[in-house]
Amino acid sequence: MKILETKYMGLRLKNPIIVGSCGLTASVEGLKRIAQSGAAAVVLKSIFEEEIIKEHEDTLKKKLGYQDNNLEFLDYFDYQLKNDVLKKTATLVEEAKKEIDIPIIGSLNCASSGEWISYAKNLEKAGVDALELNVFKLPFDIDQKPEEQEKLYLSIIDKVKENISIPVCIKIAPYSSNLAAMIKKLDDSGVNAITMFNRFYNVDFDIMTDEVKAGGTYSSDQDYYNTLRWISIMSGKVNCDLSASTGIHSAETAIKMIMAGATTVQVVSKLYKDGLGSIAGMLKNIELWMDKRGYLSIDEFRGSVHHEPKENSEKFERVQFMKYFSGHNPDQVI
Ligand SMILES: Cc1cc2nc3c(=O)[nH]c(=O)nc-3n(C[C@H](O)[C@H](O)[C@H](O)COP(=O)(O)O)c2cc1C
């Protein structure tokens, strides 16, 4: 009997597999199926404040004609709409709580910094067990100083942590001018966990029509390397839990993330591609591997391969192929 139990942000999970935030986690039916699949916890589909406002303004414009000057009128409906969305989420959490016994983690992305607190408080009140802050904004402003992004993250964490008492996780992007230092600062802010990394809407071109279109939505099973590198580099340097996300499609990759020091792994694309049954397969294969390696519990191998020994750190820090390629015969590649 293997012990897969894992403590994440103080929550007791029956194993380290979490279903990450996505469309599959947006309904009671979806949450029930996820709980039945064997996943240990679930992150709800994010509430996107910006999307709510935009959708609402578009509807109003269509319905009533554009009332450009009537900002108060729009404010009233913004308020109304926000309340509707929060009520819907509260009902979702309330109903899901009756049906499933795994922790439910709320997820939030706000456009205006003031709104983080009110949405976070409402999610806590609705009964979520923890909250994941999905804070990323693409830093495309050439006048923005690198530290501004960091300051924004830290101020949001501060405000949210001050106002709620459930554990708080921050989900970050791999884009930062000094990722290691930023992750350390996030850890110092007292956040309970960091999810590394979010995957974003990709942009692509159609070369026949000049159209800008959506790129691939899902990750592949090869997309985990960057997460593995950064979990390995940071796991010995932070106090908070690290949750690995992106490219986790198999037991093998989940095991690697835990060996690197991740507390939990989040799975999304694999479930869209191959269904929720993949979770049972992953759990079974983790146990089989533990058997082969003689591990009795997940805790025994968490962090077993990480950045610290010199021979490892040289490999994790290598970014160019230099030496690697010079040892390879190009004829063999062809
Ligand atoms: C269809 C879809 C919807 C998603 N929606 C959200 C979301 O609402 N909030 C969020 O934080 N991440 C969202 N994500 C990102 C996932 O939670 C996850 O971080 C990302 O897909 C990388 O994991 P994967 O490689 O297992 O897919 C979404 C991903 C997909 C594919």
The ligand as an SDF file (V2000), in Angstrom:
LIG
                    3D

 31 33  0  0  0  0  0  0  0  0999 V2000
   -9.2390   25.3590  -22.3080 C   0  0  0  0  0  0  0  0  0  0  0  0
   -8.3810   25.9290  -21.2040 C   0  0  0  0  0  0  0  0  0  0  0  0
   -8.9240   26.8590  -20.3220 C   0  0  0  0  0  0  0  0  0  0  0  0
   -8.1180   27.4080  -19.2940 C   0  0  0  0  0  0  0  0  0  0  0  0
   -8.6600   28.3240  -18.4280 N   0  0  0  0  0  0  0  0  0  0  0  0
   -7.9000   28.7950  -17.4140 C   0  0  0  0  0  0  0  0  0  0  0  0
   -8.4310   29.6920  -16.4460 C   0  0  0  0  0  0  0  0  0  0  0  0
   -9.6030   30.0750  -16.4770 O   0  0  0  0  0  0  0  0  0  0  0  0
   -7.6160   30.1310  -15.4540 N   0  0  0  0  0  0  0  0  0  0  0  0
   -6.3010   29.7300  -15.3440 C   0  0  0  0  0  0  0  0  0  0  0  0
   -5.6130   30.1420  -14.4010 O   0  0  0  0  0  0  0  0  0  0  0  0
   -5.7750   28.8720  -16.2430 N   0  0  0  0  0  0  0  0  0  0  0  0
   -6.5250   28.4080  -17.2580 C   0  0  0  0  0  0  0  0  0  0  0  0
   -5.9870   27.5340  -18.1590 N   0  0  0  0  0  0  0  0  0  0  0  0
   -4.5640   27.1420  -18.0040 C   0  0  0  0  0  0  0  0  0  0  0  0
   -4.4610   25.8050  -17.2790 C   0  0  0  0  0  0  0  0  0  0  0  0
   -4.9640   25.8820  -15.9550 O   0  0  0  0  0  0  0  0  0  0  0  0
   -3.0000   25.3210  -17.2050 C   0  0  0  0  0  0  0  0  0  0  0  0
   -2.2260   26.1960  -16.3870 O   0  0  0  0  0  0  0  0  0  0  0  0
   -2.3440   25.2490  -18.5820 C   0  0  0  0  0  0  0  0  0  0  0  0
   -3.2290   24.7240  -19.5410 O   0  0  0  0  0  0  0  0  0  0  0  0
   -1.0800   24.3900  -18.5420 C   0  0  0  0  0  0  0  0  0  0  0  0
   -1.3520   23.0750  -18.1230 O   0  0  0  0  0  0  0  0  0  0  0  0
   -1.4980   21.8500  -19.1800 P   0  0  0  0  0  0  0  0  0  0  0  0
   -0.2230   21.7830  -19.9170 O   0  0  0  0  0  0  0  0  0  0  0  0
   -1.7850   20.6520  -18.3240 O   0  0  0  0  0  0  0  0  0  0  0  0
   -2.6460   22.1990  -20.0660 O   0  0  0  0  0  0  0  0  0  0  0  0
   -6.7650   26.9930  -19.1750 C   0  0  0  0  0  0  0  0  0  0  0  0
   -6.2470   26.0420  -20.0810 C   0  0  0  0  0  0  0  0  0  0  0  0
   -7.0330   25.5120  -21.0690 C   0  0  0  0  0  0  0  0  0  0  0  0
   -6.4380   24.4980  -22.0150 C   0  0  0  0  0  0  0  0  0  0  0  0
  1  2  1  0
  2  3  1  0
  2 30  2  0
  3  4  2  0
  4  5  1  0
  4 28  1  0
  5  6  2  0
  6  7  1  0
  6 13  1  0
  7  8  2  0
  7  9  1  0
  9 10  1  0
 10 11  2  0
 10 12  1  0
 12 13  2  0
 13 14  1  0
 14 15  1  0
 14 28  1  0
 15 16  1  0
 16 17  1  0
 16 18  1  0
 18 19  1  0
 18 20  1  0
 20 21  1  0
 20 22  1  0
 22 23  1  0
 23 24  1  0
 24 25  2  0
 24 26  1  0
 24 27  1  0
 28 29  2  0
 29 30  1  0
 30 31  1  0
M  END
$$$$
